[in-house]
């Protein structure tokens, strides 16, 4: 194990405040049996376009939410000891701000996180409880009650776990040990759903940190607590395997589902029964069939709401689903989790947040042709603001929670491996420094324009005194790739079909270069009403439309939905059907065009580095309804009237604010 000079106390009844802890070397659960292990926060440095995303977060809402959203994020917040918001929003923000700060090694951002971390640590009571303790009367724009709810503590535990990863501050181990003893004592009489139902559905986040701490201290009490938390958490394993939950509208909150998806696999670390793996895989499959849409998520606005491409998908779902997939990938090494993670990161996430990272949509639609304040067919509507881009439109949970998406994605590009090597399982420009083998320090620089281009170059460097080192290097070949190619120093090492890990075991020298090529072909996926999406590699392509932005001053309800919001309309036609094309003729019907330039910020129409030209036919009967696309024509409607063929342009989904990404099919004649 990688931790040194740790001391712990054994659990011998009641609550004993921990003052020191010793290294445990015999843990039988958690990361020791997993194929991959997260690197310390700060070991990975994003580069290229990914670093630009983080810089935009720093200069945008993530770095300035205390100024932009002072009613919640100022000194009155309960997580700073104040009488203001006592619940999830403060911890949500820091859960994204803290990893961003350490990934960028930004001293000003780190300083901004410190009061929250320090207050949380110093708030611990003699019985082990930490966090706010007092409820206050209602005040508009804040959540001032349920201060002792288990759920917000789960978010702050995630924050403190990351803080420890970056700093090694042993006070975190002390706090968690004592808090988990408090939980073990209190949960039998005050279960996870004692104050609100949220913790019952999100107990997997609690469980994950319990096992993380056990991997450090080996305190057997933590396994008892793990059993208790799992028992009190909603039974996702049974729900996925044995019920019709995922085919029933309104059966579960969409963010609870995104977070809960990982719980069976988190618990699998303590009880390695394959049913937990099978449950999650069946859950993912059923979500795709019953509720899936082309950007990688599902209809959930806010409760589960099917796969019509005009249903909404919440931004919190995107970032929480990403975190679940990252957690599941580390434990299982399953390639489809990495594939799914990239699908969300490269499609849903950039489309739902403004270029300057100041505004966001609460819901996004896979087929979205008007962004206006209007009541639509969503399960929960927030005065019609849900599609509008703004700081507080829809509901403020996403204002607080959206910040974790890109930083945690960057943190999960690289992993340590169980065989003392290093793994690149998710791809973006970056640099990583870690130790391999018997403690040899290595640095890999990853240069790539992925996901827009197919080549990824890894360059190894080691200290001058190290002549060579033997260790394995793991590389993922995505499922969508028909045949990947790996070269070492210009020579072909291996060609491999998709959906596998290529492991390179050799004696390495400083300056060695590994080139991974992942040829991308255009293909289609089928969705609601037999509509199709056009895909290439991890990117879904969508109809390019003119986007005309209008900023609206909000005089009606600024406290709830912000002082302004942006509406977006288009004069472009959108009601196209794609011409039915056999799979073996796709190259003839869909022509890929590259600009040859991938800018530092490729996620808008102006900077899109790639497009696909194809032919479509307008369907006159497919018209606007309720400021959305009307019911999508079934593929095929026999005898449906269409216009003549015309050329249309498809661009990466993540570059769009307006789009059609799920098209009906029409016949050529």
BELWO-V281244 format. One record per residue. N is the residue number from 1. RES is the residue in one letter. PSI is psi in degrees with one decimal (999 if undefined). Layout:
n: (N,N)
res: (RES,RES)
psi: (PSI,PSI)
This chain:
n: (1,2,3,4,5,6,7,8,9,10,11,12,13,14,15,16,17,18,19,20,21,22,23,24,25,26,27,28,29,30,31,32,33,34,35,36,37,38,39,40,41,42,43,44,45,46,47,48,49,50,51,52,53,54,55,56,57,58,59,60,61,62,63,64,65,66,67,68,69,70,71,72,73,74,75,76,77,78,79,80,81,82,83,84,85,86,87,88,89,90,91,92,93,94,95,96,97,98,99,100,101,102,103,104,105,106,107,108,109,110,111,112,113,114,115,116,117,118,119,120,121,122,123,124,125,126,127,128,129,130,131,132,133,134,135,136,137,138,139,140,141,142,143,144,145,146,147,148,149,150,151,152,153,154,155,156,157,158,159,160,161,162,163,164,165,166,167,168,169,170,171,172,173,174,175,176,177,178,179,180,181,182,183,184,185,186,187,188,189,190,191,192,193,194,195,196,197,198,199,200,201,202,203,204,205,206,207,208,209,210,211,212,213,214,215,216,217,218,219,220,221,222,223,224,225,226,227,228,229,230,231,232,233,234,235,236,237,238,239,240,241,242,243,244,245,246,247,248,249,250,251,252,253,254,255,256,257,258,259,260,261,262,263,264,265,266,267,268,269,270,271,272,273,274,275,276,277,278,279,280,281,282,283,284,285,286,287,288,289,290,291,292,293,294,295,296,297,298,299,300,301,302,303,304,305,306,307,308,309,310,311,312,313,314,315,316,317,318,319,320,321,322,323,324,325,326,327,328,329,330,331,332,333,334,335,336,337,338,339,340,341,342,343,344,345,346,347,348,349,350,351,352,353,354,355,356,357,358,359,360,361,362,363,364,365,366,367,368,369,370,371,372,373,374,375,376,377,378,379,380,381,382,383,384,385,386,387,388,389,390,391,392,393,394,395,396,397,398,399,400,401,402,403,404,405,406,407,408,409,410,411,412,413,414,415,416,417,418,419,420,421,422,423,424,425,426,427,428,429,430,431,432,433,434,435,436,437,438,439,440,441,442,443,444,445,446,447,448,449,450,451,452,453,454,455,456,457,458,459,460,461,462,463,464,465,466,467,468,469,470,471,472,473,474,475,476,477,478,479,480,481,482,483,484,485,486,487,488,489,490,491,492,493,494,495,496,497,498,499,500,501,502,503,504,505,506,507,508,509,510,511,512,513,514,515,516,517,518,519,520,521,522,523,524,525,526,527,528,529,530,531,532,533,534,535,536,537,538,539,540,541,542,543,544,545,546,547,548,549,550,551,552,553,554,555,556,557,558,559,560,561,562,563,564,565,566,567,568,569,570,571,572,573,574,575,576,577,578,579,580,581,582,583,584,585,586,587,588,589,590,591,592,593,594,595,596,597,598,599,600,601,602,603,604,605,606,607,608,609,610,611,612,613,614,615,616,617,618,619,620,621,622,623,624,625,626,627,628,629,630,631,632,633,634,635,636,637,638,639,640,641,642,643,644,645,646,647,648,649,650,651,652,653,654,655,656,657,658,659,660,661,662,663,664,665,666,667,668,669)
res: (X,X,X,X,X,X,X,X,X,X,X,X,X,X,X,X,X,X,X,X,X,X,X,X,X,X,X,X,X,X,X,X,X,X,X,X,X,X,X,X,X,X,X,X,X,X,X,X,X,X,X,X,X,X,X,X,X,X,X,X,X,X,X,X,X,X,X,X,X,X,X,X,X,X,X,X,X,X,X,X,X,X,X,X,X,X,X,X,X,X,X,X,X,X,X,X,X,X,X,X,X,X,X,X,X,X,X,X,X,X,X,X,X,X,X,X,X,X,X,X,X,X,X,X,X,X,X,X,X,X,X,X,X,X,X,X,X,X,X,X,X,X,X,X,X,X,X,X,X,X,X,X,X,X,X,X,X,X,X,X,X,X,X,X,X,X,X,X,X,X,X,X,X,X,X,X,X,X,X,X,X,X,X,X,X,X,X,X,X,X,X,X,X,X,X,X,X,X,X,X,X,X,X,X,X,X,X,X,X,X,X,X,X,X,X,X,X,X,X,X,X,X,X,X,X,X,X,X,X,X,X,X,X,X,X,X,X,X,X,X,X,X,X,X,X,X,X,X,X,X,X,X,X,X,X,X,X,X,X,X,X,X,X,X,X,X,X,X,X,X,X,X,X,X,X,X,X,X,X,X,X,X,X,X,X,X,X,X,X,X,X,X,X,X,X,X,X,X,X,X,X,X,X,X,X,X,X,X,X,X,X,X,X,X,X,X,X,X,X,X,X,X,X,X,X,X,X,X,X,X,X,X,X,X,X,X,X,X,X,X,X,X,X,X,X,X,X,X,X,X,X,X,X,X,X,X,X,X,X,X,X,X,X,X,X,X,X,X,X,X,X,X,X,X,X,X,X,X,X,X,X,X,X,X,X,X,X,X,X,X,X,X,X,X,X,X,X,X,X,X,X,X,X,X,X,X,X,X,X,X,X,X,X,X,X,X,X,X,X,X,X,X,X,X,X,X,X,X,X,X,X,X,X,X,X,X,X,X,X,X,X,X,X,X,X,X,X,X,X,X,X,X,X,X,X,X,X,X,X,X,X,X,X,X,X,X,X,X,X,X,X,X,X,X,X,X,X,X,X,X,X,X,X,X,X,X,X,X,X,X,X,X,X,X,X,X,X,X,X,X,X,X,X,X,X,X,X,X,X,X,X,X,X,X,X,X,X,X,X,X,X,X,X,X,X,X,X,X,X,X,X,X,X,X,X,X,X,X,X,X,X,X,X,X,X,X,X,X,X,X,X,X,X,X,X,X,X,X,X,X,X,X,X,X,X,X,X,X,X,X,X,X,X,X,X,X,X,X,X,X,X,X,X,X,X,X,X,X,X,X,X,X,X,X,X,X,X,X,X,X,X,X,X,X,X,X,X,X,X,X,X,X,X,X,X,X,X,X,X,X,X,X,X,X,X,X,X,X,X,X,X,X,X,X,X,X,X,X,X,X,X,X,X,X,X,X,X,X,X,X,X,X,X,X,X,X,X,X,X,X,X,X,X,X,X,X,X,X,X)
psi: (155.1,-3.3,143.5,152.8,44.4,147.3,141.4,158.1,146.7,151.6,110.3,68.7,147.3,-158.7,120.2,123.2,129.4,134.8,-18.2,163.4,150.6,153.0,129.5,129.4,6.5,23.8,136.9,15.6,169.7,-144.0,-23.1,-26.5,0.5,149.7,-25.0,156.4,134.0,142.0,157.4,143.4,125.0,-16.3,-28.2,130.0,110.8,148.4,178.2,-139.0,-30.5,-39.3,-38.9,-38.4,-42.7,-36.5,-40.3,-35.0,-44.4,-46.0,-16.0,-141.1,-35.7,-45.9,-9.2,19.6,-25.5,-29.9,-37.3,-28.9,56.0,-26.0,-26.5,-40.8,10.6,-165.8,-11.9,-11.9,139.1,-25.8,5.0,11.1,7.0,-178.1,15.7,-135.0,125.0,-0.1,-127.6,-22.4,-40.1,-53.8,-37.8,-49.4,-46.5,-26.3,-21.3,-36.8,-41.7,-49.8,-34.3,-45.7,-44.0,-29.7,-38.1,-7.9,46.9,111.9,-36.6,-40.9,-39.9,-42.9,-32.5,-28.7,-25.3,-45.1,-34.5,-44.4,-47.1,-42.8,-42.5,-46.3,-44.1,-10.6,-7.5,133.8,165.3,-28.4,-2.3,-16.3,146.2,158.4,-177.5,152.9,-9.5,135.6,152.3,163.5,161.3,139.5,133.2,136.6,0.8,159.7,98.4,11.0,-174.3,38.2,-29.1,7.0,141.2,-31.1,-51.6,-29.2,-32.8,-38.4,-43.5,-30.9,-39.3,-41.1,-48.6,-34.7,-44.8,-39.4,-43.1,-40.5,-35.7,-30.6,-23.9,18.5,111.9,-13.5,-26.6,-42.8,-40.8,-51.1,-48.8,-41.0,-46.8,-36.6,-39.4,-31.3,-38.0,-45.5,-43.1,-35.3,-38.4,-30.5,-33.8,-35.1,-23.0,78.0,175.3,-33.0,23.5,-44.1,-37.0,163.4,-10.7,-42.9,-31.9,-36.6,-16.6,18.8,-20.3,-30.8,-39.5,-47.7,-38.4,-41.9,-32.4,-47.3,-34.2,-44.0,-39.0,-36.7,-23.1,-48.0,-27.0,16.7,115.4,-24.1,-30.7,-30.5,-36.7,-42.6,-39.0,-44.0,-42.4,-45.9,-42.5,-42.7,-36.1,-11.8,146.3,137.9,82.6,-33.8,-50.6,-40.7,-42.3,-38.4,-33.4,3.2,172.2,24.2,-45.3,-6.4,10.5,119.3,139.1,9.7,-24.3,146.7,138.3,-34.9,-36.0,-41.2,-44.1,-40.5,-40.1,-19.1,-33.3,-14.1,-45.5,-36.7,-34.3,-47.7,-29.2,-27.4,-28.2,-33.6,97.9,65.7,129.2,-15.2,-28.4,-37.5,-44.1,-37.1,-47.8,-41.7,-39.2,-39.0,-46.1,-42.1,-44.0,-35.8,-45.2,-45.1,-45.7,-28.4,-3.6,148.3,171.2,-15.6,2.7,-7.7,-147.0,160.8,116.6,91.4,68.3,-24.8,163.0,131.4,32.2,-173.3,19.8,130.2,-1.8,-1.1,153.8,158.4,125.4,142.5,-38.1,-35.7,-40.2,-51.7,-33.5,-35.5,-39.5,-46.1,-39.2,-45.0,-38.1,-42.9,-42.2,-35.4,-43.0,-39.0,-36.9,-27.9,16.5,128.6,-36.4,-22.5,-40.9,-41.0,-45.3,-38.7,-47.1,-36.1,-45.0,-44.8,-36.4,1.9,-72.4,-44.6,-53.0,-26.6,-22.6,-2.4,142.1,160.9,-35.5,6.2,35.2,-27.2,157.4,160.8,144.2,-50.1,149.1,154.9,140.5,-37.6,104.6,108.1,-6.3,128.6,97.1,162.0,108.6,143.7,123.5,-174.9,61.2,152.4,-38.0,127.7,139.0,73.9,32.4,8.2,0.5,-33.4,-18.4,143.3,124.1,173.6,-36.6,8.4,152.2,-101.0,142.9,-4.7,-40.1,-30.6,-37.3,-31.4,-15.5,-16.4,-19.0,-16.6,-64.1,-42.2,-43.5,-30.5,-47.8,-37.5,-18.2,23.7,-36.7,151.5,151.6,153.0,156.6,-23.2,26.6,33.2,-152.4,147.8,135.2,103.7,-19.6,141.0,129.3,158.2,131.1,173.9,139.6,142.8,126.5,-177.2,146.8,169.8,-127.1,44.1,18.2,128.6,129.7,157.0,131.3,130.7,123.8,114.6,124.4,154.7,17.6,139.5,9.7,-27.7,170.3,-11.8,138.1,125.8,127.1,125.8,126.1,138.6,144.3,167.0,148.7,-32.5,-13.2,112.4,-38.0,165.6,141.4,126.2,158.1,146.3,117.9,135.1,137.2,134.0,111.0,157.3,-32.4,-14.7,122.9,-41.8,115.5,161.6,135.1,125.0,144.6,118.2,42.0,-8.0,137.0,123.5,-44.9,143.7,134.4,137.9,163.9,167.6,45.2,162.7,126.5,125.1,121.7,113.4,116.0,175.6,120.5,152.0,153.4,134.7,-9.1,142.4,127.7,128.0,122.3,126.5,128.1,84.2,131.8,129.5,156.8,132.4,175.9,155.7,151.6,144.7,-153.9,135.5,31.1,21.5,162.7,149.8,150.9,126.7,153.3,118.0,-136.1,2.1,134.1,138.3,143.8,157.0,129.1,125.8,150.0,142.9,114.5,110.5,132.8,123.4,127.4,124.8,127.6,98.2,-8.5,-50.5,61.9,-30.5,-41.3,-41.2,10.5,162.6,-16.9,166.6,160.1,131.5,148.9,128.6,172.2,144.2,-0.6,143.0,150.3,-15.1,58.7,143.9,146.1,146.6,129.7,128.1,126.4,150.0,-36.4,-0.1,8.4,-39.0,-26.2,-33.6,-25.5,113.1,120.1,129.2,128.4,142.5,-21.0,-0.6,124.7,107.8,171.7,-21.4,93.5,0.9,49.2,171.4,-37.5,-40.5,1.0,121.2,-0.8,149.2,161.4,125.3,136.2,-175.3,143.2,170.2,133.9,146.4,99.0,-30.5,-12.1,101.8,174.7,143.8,121.9,38.7,34.1,172.3,136.3,-179.0,128.2,131.1,138.8,142.9,107.0,151.1,115.3,127.7,11.8,140.5,133.5,161.2,-175.3,159.3,141.9,156.7,136.6,159.5,131.3,139.0,164.4,133.6,-42.9,-11.3,-4.8,152.1,-30.8,143.0,160.7,122.4,-12.2,112.0,142.8,155.1,141.6,158.1,152.6,-36.6,999)
